[in-house]
Amino acid sequence: MTDTPAPSAPAPAPGTAKDPAGPGDGLVRIGAIVFIVGAVATLVTVAPLFLGTTPFPTVAYLVSMLMAVGFVVAAVGVLRTVGEQRRQAKSAVAASAASAASASPAASPSAVA
């Protein structure tokens, strides 16, 4: 018989206390939704051009611009998340350096004499 490892615990579901939402997660979700709306609008406005029917009014083409807006909103969310992770990493490094400095014994005048 072969020894098979025991199955590990399942990963926590997103949005639980162990996986808190980052600062830019909401922007990424909103940006994705706006992007999808813009993509659908683009498909709808381009279809009449290929089918030979009457094109939609200008407003429909303006709704297609939501694709770019959604992309920008999602990118801002990603940048906010990256910035927060960098700040957390920087503070963790500073905390570990401070704890390492306090843990090392300092040279006292009585030890030198």
C-alpha positions, 0 to 999 in steps of 0.5 A: 500500500502507498501512503497517501497524505490526508486531505488538507482543509478546504480553502476558506470561501472568499469574503470570510474573516480569513480573507478580508476584502482589500481596499481596491476589491470593490473598484475592481468588481465595479470596473468589471461590471461596467466593462461588461456593460460597455462590451455588450453595448459595443456588440449591439451597436456594431451588429447593425453595421454588419447586418445592413440595418439602420444604425443605432443613435449616437447615445448607443455609441456613447454607452460603448465608451463604458468599456474604457471607463470600466477598464480604468476603474478596475485599474485604479482598484488594482493600483489601490490594492498594490499600494496597500500591500506595499504599505503592509509589507513595509510596516512588517519589515520595519516591525521585524527590524525593530523587534530584532534590534530590541532583542539583541543585547546592547553593550552595557558599560558594566560589561565593558569594564 
